[in-house]
């Protein structure tokens, strides 16, 4: 199977952050617990297949007392729709991109600060050490964080060259409508933005309303956006994060032993989803090369301007998005990791 076929097979795992997932538990016998889960990914995608395997494991280990019912394909709406349904207990668990997570807990968007991370290893190091911090914050908001997920590193795509500072200032860049982090990020980089819902990006590219967008490689292929982009800036800008959340009220209804089983399984399978995301993004880069997309190397001037713009983004995000204390803590962890190489 070639890279394109593999990526298309798994491409349901992405949405702008583009990434969504969820789960649901229930028992058909006497003690029935229905935990409804919403996904925008379709049946047959890597995300849903992995979560179905997780569901089977949890059901087996709980003796059939916890069962997953997954609503796939976005039938429960977008992230904001799902969040509203979780708050009124109509949906009990879901996976969110950074955009949805930020509606609940804005400071988690520190994990999507531009040019902050240079590798997946750095991301893993920081997430591992801040897991309890973020889990505690979500608990305060009424949610249980079951595991991190991600969509991968985000790149700039365009119909024209992207290698010099003037190139980026001349594009009409899509921005995820209602996302304050994207707004601050792109504004600090001096890029003109045209906010659209993620479902409207293809139309925007078709009509010329926009001629550029940002996305992980897998998302660009999954949504077929790459067919309207001739250039990619070969310089990852942001890591798109995500997480699997559950309504705390429903989680607390589970027996303690079942909670432990669920947590263990969620950690195992969200780690597998992260691994698949990274693998599939690497394959998607090969698909882009095979499709003729030009990989533009940034000029030294552009890289220098990126660093200046990134610093401006951090300052504009404090304290609107995340507190300075957390930003400095993340920076310290990155330095700690790099010094230990």
Secondary structure as UniProt FT lines:
FT   HELIX           3..10
FT   HELIX           11..13
FT   TURN            16..17
FT   STRAND          36..38
FT   TURN            43..44
FT   HELIX           46..61
FT   TURN            62..64
FT   STRAND          69..71
FT   TURN            73..76
FT   HELIX           79..87
FT   TURN            88..89
FT   STRAND          93..97
FT   HELIX           98..104
FT   HELIX           106..112
FT   TURN            114..115
FT   HELIX           120..140
FT   TURN            141..142
FT   STRAND          143..158
FT   HELIX           165..170
FT   STRAND          173..176
FT   TURN            177..178
FT   HELIX           180..188
FT   TURN            189..190
FT   STRAND          193..196
FT   HELIX           198..200
FT   HELIX           201..207
FT   STRAND          212..216
FT   HELIX           217..222
FT   TURN            223..224
FT   HELIX           225..228
FT   STRAND          231..233
FT   STRAND          238..247
FT   HELIX           248..253
FT   HELIX           256..290
FT   TURN            291..292
FT   STRAND          294..296
FT   HELIX           300..317
FT   TURN            318..321
FT   HELIX           324..339
//
